[in-house]
Amino acid sequence: MTDDVGVGPWPGGPDAWPDDPRLDPELLAHGDRRNVVDRYRYWRLEAIVADLDTRRHPLHVAIENLGHDFNIGSVVRTANAFAVAAVHIVGRRRWNRRGAMVTDRYQHLHHHPDVASLAAWAQEAGLPVIGIDNVPGSVPIEHRPLPERAVMLFGQESGGLSAEARAACTEILHITQYGSTRSLNVGAAAAVAMHAWVLQHGRPGPADPGHDTI
């Protein structure tokens, strides 16, 4: 990451540092080049997570990880952007984190060995599981009322939702397409679906994220 991204050391040296326990002395001393919004510049990782926890949305996102899908990182990054409650990895525990661009450090992540485990967790939490896939019987997500508290479940890049995942869903929605391709990249589909939810239930963002640096 280049030096023109983010901010440099706090001007004036240690004697000029703000008295704020949220701030990280290392970042104050050397600068903050992380991929975070300006209001979190110089903040400790734990302080950022704690602040996000005060305003996360009640939406959960789950994705099947049957073949080490590289798109999971993109889903996690988008989930962080929309401040979802948590991302649930279903299947293999290990996943390719490159696409997350380090946002997984700020996002709550949970692992479920299989769909049955996810479904049991969702039932106990009182959350409907909504599948997102372009399959026979699915209905358009556009203009459809979405529950405020829910789990959106996505399948693998190549095959979409597994049969077990489809059976666990209370309903399956699809994103209407108008071109020649049969399906969207799962990372793109997750972004569209999460934004559809945010349009209905999203809370106002920080008052001035571009100028509140501490």
C-alpha positions in Angstrom: 0.0 0.0 0.0 1.5 3.4 -1.0 2.3 6.2 1.4 -0.3 8.5 -0.1 -3.1 6.3 1.4 -4.3 7.1 4.9 -2.4 9.4 7.2 1.2 9.9 8.4 2.4 10.1 12.0 0.4 12.4 14.4 1.9 15.9 14.1 4.0 17.1 17.0 5.2 13.8 18.4 4.1 11.9 21.5 3.7 15.1 23.6 0.9 16.2 21.2 -0.9 12.8 21.1 -4.6 13.0 22.1 -5.6 11.4 25.4 -7.9 8.8 24.0 -7.7 5.1 24.9 -9.1 4.1 21.5 -5.9 5.3 19.8 -3.0 3.0 19.0 0.5 4.4 20.0 2.1 2.5 17.1 -0.2 4.1 14.6 0.2 7.5 16.1 3.9 7.2 15.9 4.2 5.7 12.4 1.0 6.6 10.6 -2.1 4.7 9.7 -2.2 3.3 6.1 -5.0 0.8 6.7 -8.1 0.4 4.6 -10.4 2.0 7.1 -12.7 5.0 6.9 -11.3 8.3 8.2 -13.2 8.2 11.5 -11.2 5.1 12.5 -7.7 6.5 11.7 -5.3 5.7 14.5 -7.8 3.6 16.3 -6.9 0.2 17.8 -8.3 -2.8 16.0 -10.3 -3.8 19.2 -11.7 -0.3 19.5 -12.9 -0.4 15.9 -14.6 -3.7 16.4 -16.2 -2.5 19.6 -17.6 0.6 17.9 -19.0 -1.5 15.0 -20.7 -3.8 17.5 -22.8 -0.9 18.7 -24.4 -0.4 15.2 -24.2 -3.7 13.3 -27.3 -4.6 11.4 -29.4 -7.7 12.4 -28.7 -9.4 9.1 -26.5 -12.5 8.9 -24.8 -13.8 5.8 -23.8 -17.4 5.2 -22.0 -19.0 2.3 -21.2 -22.6 1.5 -17.6 -23.5 1.4 -17.5 -26.9 -0.3 -14.5 -26.3 -2.5 -12.3 -23.5 -1.0 -14.2 -20.9 -2.9 -12.1 -17.8 -3.5 -15.2 -15.6 -3.6 -15.8 -15.9 0.1 -13.3 -13.1 0.7 -15.3 -10.8 -1.4 -18.5 -11.7 0.5 -16.8 -11.0 3.8 -15.5 -7.6 2.5 -19.0 -6.6 1.4 -20.5 -7.8 4.7 -18.1 -5.6 6.5 -19.1 -2.6 4.3 -22.8 -3.1 5.2 -22.0 -3.9 8.9 -23.8 -7.2 9.0 -24.0 -9.0 12.3 -21.8 -11.9 11.2 -20.7 -14.1 8.3 -21.1 -17.8 8.6 -18.8 -20.2 6.7 -20.6 -23.5 6.0 -18.5 -26.6 5.2 -14.7 -26.3 5.1 -13.3 -24.2 7.9 -10.4 -22.9 5.8 -11.1 -20.3 3.1 -9.2 -18.0 0.8 -8.9 -14.7 2.7 -7.2 -12.7 0.0 -10.4 -11.1 -1.3 -11.4 -10.0 2.1 -8.6 -7.3 2.0 -8.1 -7.7 5.8 -11.8 -6.8 6.6 -12.2 -10.2 8.2 -10.3 -8.7 11.2 -13.3 -6.4 11.8 -16.1 -8.8 11.0 -17.5 -11.5 13.3 -17.1 -14.9 11.6 -18.6 -18.3 12.6 -18.0 -21.7 11.2 -20.6 -24.5 10.7 -19.5 -27.9 9.6 -22.7 -28.4 7.5 -26.0 -26.9 6.5 -27.8 -28.8 9.2 -25.6 -27.1 11.8 -26.3 -23.6 10.4 -30.1 -24.4 10.2 -30.1 -25.5 13.8 -28.3 -22.3 14.9 -30.7 -20.1 12.8 -33.8 -21.8 14.3 -32.5 -21.4 17.8 -31.8 -17.7 17.1 -35.3 -17.3 15.5 -33.9 -16.3 12.1 -35.3 -17.4 8.8 -32.8 -18.7 6.3 -33.3 -17.0 2.9 -31.5 -18.6 0.0 -30.2 -16.5 -2.9 -30.0 -18.5 -6.1 -31.4 -18.5 -9.6 -33.2 -21.8 -9.5 -36.6 -23.0 -10.6 -39.3 -21.8 -8.1 -37.2 -18.9 -6.8 -38.8 -15.4 -6.9 -37.3 -12.0 -7.7 -35.7 -10.2 -4.8 -36.6 -6.8 -6.3 -39.5 -5.1 -4.6 -40.0 -8.1 -2.2 -40.3 -7.3 1.5 -37.3 -8.8 3.4 -37.4 -9.7 7.1 -35.3 -7.4 9.2 -33.7 -10.3 11.1 -32.6 -13.1 8.8 -29.8 -15.2 7.4 -29.0 -14.8 3.7 -27.5 -18.0 2.4 -25.3 -18.2 -0.7 -24.0 -21.3 -2.5 -20.7 -22.1 -4.3 -19.6 -20.2 -7.3 -20.1 -23.0 -9.8 -23.1 -24.9 -8.6 -25.0 -22.4 -6.4 -26.9 -23.7 -3.4 -26.6 -27.4 -2.6 -29.7 -29.5 -2.3 -29.3 -29.5 1.5 -29.1 -25.7 1.5 -32.1 -25.3 -0.7 -34.1 -27.6 1.7 -33.1 -25.6 4.7 -34.3 -22.3 3.3 -37.7 -20.8 4.1 -37.7 -19.2 0.7 -35.3 -18.7 -2.3 -34.9 -15.4 -4.0 -33.1 -14.6 -7.2 -31.7 -11.4 -8.7 -33.4 -10.5 -12.0 -30.9 -10.5 -14.9 -31.4 -9.0 -18.4 -28.3 -10.2 -20.3 -27.1 -13.4 -21.8 -25.3 -14.9 -18.8 -27.1 -17.4 -16.7 -25.8 -16.4 -13.3 -23.9 -13.7 -11.4 -20.6 -14.1 -9.7 -21.5 -15.1 -6.1 -19.5 -12.2 -4.7 -21.5 -9.8 -6.9 -24.8 -11.5 -6.1 -24.1 -11.2 -2.4 -23.4 -7.5 -2.7 -26.6 -6.9 -4.6 -28.7 -9.0 -2.2 -27.2 -7.3 0.9 -27.8 -3.9 -0.6 -31.4 -4.8 -1.3 -31.8 -5.6 2.4 -30.1 -2.3 3.3 -32.5 -0.3 1.2 -35.3 -1.7 3.3 -33.7 -1.8 6.8 -30.4 0.0 6.7 -29.7 2.4 9.5 -28.2 5.9 8.9 -24.5 5.9 8.5 -22.0 7.9 10.7 -22.9 11.6 10.6 -19.6 12.7 8.9 -17.4 9.7 8.0 -15.2 11.8 5.7 -14.0 14.3 8.4 -14.2 12.7 11.8 -10.7 11.3 12.0 -10.6 10.2 15.7 
